[in-house]
Amino acid sequence: MSEKPSVLFVCVHNAGRSQMAAAWLSHLAGGRVEVRSAGSAPADQVNPAAVEAMREVGIDITAETPKILTIDAVKASDVCITMGCGDTCPVFPGKRYLDWTLEDPAGQGVEAVRPIRDEIKKLVEKLIEEIAPANPEQTA
């Protein structure tokens, strides 16, 4: 891994899970990780329930747009995390691949998206501990 690790979150539509994961990682890692997200079949917009669920925890993802998964994005990432996209993520040697099994928030209201958001936060916190732990000399 490079000095600043990079993570790519991938789900089918890049409208819910991967957007929330990217937002959590950007927010919680404090610039210690390069963050990307993409989808194998991107939607037209980010899921409004995901936007609202993240707004409830003080993270604004209204400016985000779903992006298509590219081979270059995978090549440029140290860790690729898939969330229900099956085999659509290209595999390259030397990359770390994780698959997070999470319910799809598509078509669900914010009440159903909150537990998904909270589970993603826990997974992201664990990931940060593994790839970009806080400097022990810094106080939290």
C-alpha positions in Angstrom: 0.0 0.0 0.0 1.2 3.5 -0.7 1.8 6.1 2.0 -1.8 7.2 1.7 -4.0 4.1 1.1 -6.8 4.3 -1.4 -10.2 2.6 -1.1 -12.8 1.9 -3.8 -16.4 1.1 -2.8 -18.4 -0.6 -5.4 -22.1 -1.5 -5.5 -24.5 -1.9 -8.5 -26.0 1.6 -8.7 -23.4 3.6 -6.7 -26.5 5.4 -5.2 -26.7 4.0 -1.7 -24.3 1.7 0.1 -21.1 2.7 -1.7 -22.0 6.4 -1.4 -22.6 6.1 2.3 -19.4 4.1 2.8 -17.3 6.6 0.9 -18.8 9.5 2.9 -18.2 7.7 6.2 -14.6 6.9 5.2 -13.9 10.5 4.1 -15.5 11.8 7.3 -13.9 9.5 9.8 -10.4 9.0 8.2 -9.6 12.8 8.3 -7.8 12.8 5.0 -5.6 9.8 5.8 -7.3 7.7 3.0 -8.1 8.4 -0.7 -11.7 7.5 -1.2 -13.5 6.5 -4.4 -16.9 4.9 -5.2 -18.5 3.5 -8.3 -21.2 1.3 -9.6 -21.4 -1.4 -12.3 -24.8 0.1 -13.5 -24.9 3.6 -11.9 -28.2 5.2 -11.1 -29.2 8.7 -12.2 -28.9 10.1 -8.7 -27.9 9.2 -5.2 -30.7 7.5 -3.3 -32.7 10.3 -1.4 -33.1 8.0 1.6 -29.3 7.6 1.8 -28.9 11.3 1.5 -31.3 11.9 4.3 -29.9 9.1 6.5 -26.4 10.7 6.2 -27.7 14.2 6.8 -29.1 12.9 10.1 -25.5 12.2 11.2 -24.1 15.5 9.9 -22.7 14.3 6.6 -23.8 16.0 3.4 -23.7 13.8 0.3 -26.2 15.9 -1.8 -23.4 16.9 -4.2 -22.4 13.3 -5.0 -23.3 11.6 -8.2 -23.2 7.9 -9.2 -20.2 7.0 -11.2 -19.4 4.1 -13.5 -16.9 1.5 -12.4 -13.8 1.7 -14.5 -10.7 -0.6 -14.6 -8.6 2.5 -13.9 -10.4 3.1 -10.6 -9.7 -0.5 -9.5 -6.1 -0.3 -10.6 -5.6 3.0 -8.6 -7.0 1.5 -5.4 -5.3 -0.5 -2.7 -8.5 -1.9 -1.3 -11.7 -2.7 -3.3 -14.8 -3.2 -1.3 -17.8 -4.7 -3.1 -21.4 -4.5 -1.8 -23.7 -6.8 -3.7 -22.2 -6.3 -7.2 -21.2 -9.9 -7.6 -18.5 -10.6 -10.1 -18.7 -7.2 -11.9 -15.6 -5.8 -10.1 -12.4 -6.6 -12.1 -9.8 -8.4 -10.1 -6.1 -7.5 -10.2 -3.2 -9.1 -8.4 -1.9 -7.3 -5.4 -5.2 -5.7 -4.5 -7.0 -6.4 -1.3 -10.7 -7.3 -2.0 -13.4 -7.3 0.6 -17.1 -8.1 0.2 -19.5 -6.4 2.6 -22.9 -8.1 2.7 -25.3 -5.3 3.3 -29.0 -4.9 2.6 -29.7 -2.9 -0.5 -31.3 0.5 0.4 -32.9 0.9 -3.1 -36.5 1.7 -2.9 -36.6 1.8 0.9 -37.4 4.7 3.2 -35.0 6.4 5.6 -36.2 4.2 8.5 -34.9 1.1 6.6 -31.7 2.9 5.5 -30.6 4.0 9.0 -29.5 0.5 10.2 -27.6 0.0 6.9 -25.9 3.4 7.4 -25.0 2.4 11.0 -23.6 -1.0 9.9 -21.5 0.7 7.2 -20.1 3.0 9.8 -18.9 0.1 12.0 -17.3 -1.6 9.0 -15.6 1.6 7.9 -14.3 2.2 11.5 -12.8 -1.3 11.5 -11.3 -0.7 8.0 -9.6 2.6 9.2 -8.1 0.8 12.1 -6.5 -1.7 9.7 -5.3 0.5 6.9 -4.9 4.0 8.4 -4.8 4.0 12.1 -4.7 7.4 13.8 -1.3 8.7 14.8 -0.8 7.5 18.5 0.7 10.9 19.3 -2.5 12.7 18.3 -5.4 13.0 20.8 -8.8 12.1 19.7 
